[in-house]
Amino acid sequence: MREKKNHIAMARIPEILAASLLVFLLCVTNLFSKPDYFLRDKLYQIPRGISNSIKIIGIDEATLDAYGPLQTWPRSRYAELLEVLGKTAESQPSVIGFDIQFSGLTGEGDDGFAEAASKSGNVVIVEELIYGEKGYRDAGGVMHFPVEGISKPYDGLGSACRVGYSNVSEDSDGIVRRILPAENFGGSTHEAFSRVLYDAYCEKEGLEKKTIPSDKSGRSLINYSGKPGDYEMIPLKDVLEGKIDPRAFAGSIVLVGAYAPGMQDNYKVPNSGSDQMYGVEIHANILQSYLDGRFSINGNPYHYALVLALLMILLQLCFRRFKPWQSFLIMVLTDGAVIASVVMLNERGRTYPILYLPLVALIFYIYTLAVHYVEEVSKRRKVLQAFKKYVAPEVVEEIAKKGNFEIKLGGENRDIAVLFVDIRGFTTMSEALEPEKVVEILNEYLALTTKSIFDNGGTLDKFVGDATMAVFNSPFDVEDYEYKAVCAAMDIVKGGQELEKVLLEKYGRCVGFGVGVHCGRAVVGNVGCEFRMDFTAIGDTVNTAARLEANAGKGQVLISDVLYERLKDRISVNEIGRIPLKGKSNGVMVYEVTQVEGHE
């Protein structure tokens, strides 16, 4: 038994190793990055509330309707905006950022805008990096595209303001998840628009600048605080027309940018769903991440993968050891704990994949269920094949179809009919014939008794020398089992008469059968010890049937008064009388069955 368990345990090692290796490789390679990013977006990018210190002045459709297309505007309009916002010291914003390209001179208000920006002293404008189309991967497998040029603001404005590049990068699925805070080009470092805004705000408000984490490629993951439309947007038209009190912007960071679909400055972000977020809103989210110190980077994939591989080993052991519902509960709790942990780690600046442990765990949970099912089917098939040696095959097949049988370990008290049959004159015959012939005769006899028992739905309990014991209504329920037991006895006697002629002609010897049948309560079940069991019936009912068979003459079927009372309307009998049986103080009234109605 122990060797068998060890063999099973050894057979499970490959599947345990396969499960742990699979989750390890998936975590390291991030093979299914798109669905994993989708899960990360759902769990990591939960809106946490936007900052009231960040306000957006949007160039929306109402503003475009009032002033015409953006490219036709004189730059004096932006100078006018600066004058409105800086009208009084109480209304002065801390920082004003324009997410608008001011490249080249237009001749209409260029100098005035530059002069107003210089006077304000808190303006940040954007430049645009021009990337090459041919990229390359670094040692870590990260794709890079070299900067081949920069579209800068016109000279007068560029010298009057701080400048940061407005480029945002999209992942392979077209979603903006990360930023590159700085880029090198032409021997100098260029900083991102949001970083320049943050630095300017910290200097103005006297705040200590926070250091954000970045990976080997210099990138950081954005933890979005708001969804599209969460940040307060005030139409530029309303500000210029005096509908908004300038004091509403006092001490805040004001971002001015496109807020209309036709301006083609909208992107997919992790928490936008089917909607898109305007570029100015993305900069607002990045800026708030700076203020809150909530950027994150990819954690060490090997350490994380190793932890998940160990957890997968434990899960696979649980799948094999516990019941399916228990295994499912353990799997769900483990997945939940891991997901909660990685969400917490993301808040602390390290992000890890979410998909792979639940995915691999589910795959191997289903695999284990399938294996269990196959094993159970195999066991059931072996049990049914074994029972076909004891029970009529057609009965076994019917039970197998219904699937409604249950064999209890130990004993079960139930009402059964017990049949004993023995060869009369077998001892004398065995002494006179060669052993080979005795065995042939015995096999003929056993084949007859077994067929008669099976044909009537009985269970062959055992062979004891030249005697056969059968039970009816055990281990499976059998309808009308008392009647069927008597029918089996009559079939044995009738078959014995035909067999007697064959044996007389073949061996010069003949045999007959004596049969005893009784019914009542008995204990049926597995009797024996751990390494040797026998499914049988024990009790007074069995003993009485054996005593009846011992008193039966050749060709006789003796039944007890108990069985007679149950079948008296369906059988014809000769009353034998009360016969003293061993173990019975008053003896038992015995009847010889002569005919069974409805049975040939």
Secondary structure, DSSP 8 states (H G I E B T S, - for coil): -HHHHHHHHHHHHHHHHHHHHHHHHHHHHTTTHHHHHHHHHHHH-------TTEEEEEE-HHHHHHH--GGG--THHHHHHHHHHTSSGGG--SEEEEEEE--S--SSSHHHHHHHHHHH--EEEEEEEEE-S--EE-TTS-EE--EEEEE---HHHHHHSEEEE---B--TTSB--EE-SEEEETTEEEEBHHHHHHHHHHHHHT---------TTS-EE------TT-S-EEEHHHHHTT-S-GGGGTTSEEEEEE-SGGG--EEB-TT-TTS-EEHHHHHHHHHHHHHHT--BEE--HHHHHHHHHHHHHHHHHHHHHS-HHHHHHHHHHHHHHHHHHHHHHHHTTEE---SHHHHHHHHHHHHHHHHHHHHHHHHHHHHHHHHTTTB-HHHHHHHHHHT-----SSEEEEEEEEEEEEEETHHHHHHHS-HHHHHHHHHHHHHHHHHHHHHTT-EEEEEETTEEEEEES-SS--TTHHHHHHHHHHHHHHHHHHHHHHHHHHHS---EEEEEEEEEEEEEEEEEETTEEEEEEESHHHHHHHHHHHH--TTEEEEEHHHHHHHTTTEEEEEEEEE--TT-SS-EEEEEEEEETT--
